[in-house]
Amino acid sequence: MRKAAIRTTARRPGGRRLSLLGLGALGALALLALALSACGSSSSPAGAATQSSEGAEDVKLVVKSDEQKAKKGPDGNWHDAFLPANFSVEAGDTVHVTVYNYDDMPHSFTAPEMDVNQKIAAGSEEKPSKTTFTFTAPTKSGSYEWFCALPCDPWAMQHFGYMKGHVTVA
């Protein structure tokens, strides 16, 4: 008894052959294109400024402690951190910031060049505090430093990306 052979090519009009492997690759490329087009969705990660209305932006930040493994430093230790520590806004926009503090210590978001000095209430892992504040982004593009002015993790207070960071104004 002879086994039927599985044909891996098909004839196209005009006599050209198209392999199933080629069809599979073509299908995979089509799926990849579809998936990539879906990446332009409207959801934003924490810290990404999202447009709330004309000339207004919303920013979400999270504060976690070293015990909560907020962010590992190049020294190999976990440190307190604002997540993310850096974000971007448009020049002159009103910026609404919401900070969720999971640390049991208070912190601050202090940016003298932007006239911001906001205390962030202490919270807990089970019940984070929620602090909201608003500021107007400078009209001059550039990078503006912010820092936590309340004593916390000494290492994190000295390093960008932890208890200090930048607001980029575009």
Summary of the structure (lengths in Angstrom):
residues: 170
radius of gyration: 25.4
end to end distance: 74.7
largest distance: 87.4
contacts: 474
relative contact order: 0.17
helix: 15%
strand: 40%
